[in-house]
Amino acid sequence: MELRQLEYFMAICEEMHFSRASEKLCTSQSNLSQQIKFLENELGVPLFDRLGKRITLTEAGKVLLEQSRHVFSHIDYAREAIAAMKNNEGGTLTIGVLPGDADLLFDALLVEFHRLYPKTSLSVIESTRIVEQITSGEIDLGVTVLPEPDERITVIPLFHEEFALAVHRAHPLAKEKAIKFGQLQEVKMVMFPPDHQARQLINRYCIQEGFRLQPHIETTTLQSQLSLVKKGIGGCILPSLLLQNVNDDEIAIINLLHPTPSQDICLVYRKDKYMGFAARTFIDTLQAYIQSAIDNAQASAINNNHS
C-alpha cells in the first residue's frame, strides 16, 4: 500500500467521481482506476460500489477513508513540526472566533501580535462551527464557548464572561448601576439576529424568566449595535468585559442581576495537532491580552464606582 494510492483514494472520496478526481490529481482516469484496482486487490475487498455512472463507498471503503485521514493528519503533523524547527519565528495560523468577537476584542490583539512576531502569518475567521472546524482540521485554534466534552479536543479556559446592558448616557436607566434582568422588557432593544450565539444565550435566559425580547433593530455586528446605542435608538446586551474596554463616555453600562447572563469562554484545538511556534506564542499572547483586558475592566469599574 502506497501513500500515492491513498491520496488517489481520498481524492475519489471527495469527488465521488473518477473523472473529476483524475482532473484534480492531474493524472489520467485509466491510471487512477488502475491504482485503485491495485489497492483493492491488495486489501482483498472492493472499496467502491459502482452503480452505473455513480459510485458509493463500501463499508471497507469507509474504514479505509477514516484511517487514511489519520495517516495524512500525522504526515501533516510531521511536516509542520519540521518546518517549525527550521523556522522558529514564522509559521501560519488560522484562528476561529465567534461572530462579532473579532470586531473589537481581537483588533488590538492582532496588531500587538503582528508587532511582536512579524514573520508569523495569521488568518482570523468568524464562525459558529468552531469545534466542528477544529476537529476537521479547517482551523488551528478556536476561541468559543465551552463545548461538550470531546476526547479529540483540548480545552483551555480563558475567562467567565458576564453580559450587561449598554444604553446611551441620556437614557432613563443610565444612572443605574444595576437592574433586574426582567426590567429588560421595558427597554427598546438592539440585538443580534436569532441565529447568533449571543442572542441565543440571552433568549434562553428570557425564556427561563418567562418572557421574550422583541428587538426594534437586529444587526450582525458589534460596531453597528454600539453605534445605534450612541444614537439613542435603543439598548443592547453585550459582554461586560467588551463594554468596559470600549470605554466610551456616551455609553452607560448597567449590570444585569437575578439572573446575570453569563458563559465560559475557552480556547480549543485538536489534541493531535502539532503546536508549533505560531500556535504556542499566540496562546501565550492571547492569555496575557485577556488578563490585561480583565485588569483594565476592573480598574474602570472601580473608577466608575468612585465617580
Secondary structure by P-SEA (a helix, b strand, c coil): ccaaaaaaaaaaaacccaaaaaaaacccaaaaaaaaaaaaaaaccccccccccbbbbcaaaaaaaaaaaaaaaaaaaaaaaaaaaacccbbbbbbbbcccccccccaaaaaaaaaacccbbbbbbbbcaaaaaaaaccccccccccccccccbbbbbcbbbbbbbbbcccccccccccccccccccccccccccccaaaaaaaaaaaaaccccccccccccaaaaaaaaaaccccccccaaaaaaaccccbbbbbbcccccccccbbbbbccccccaaaaaaaaaaaaaaaaaaaaaaaaaaaaaac
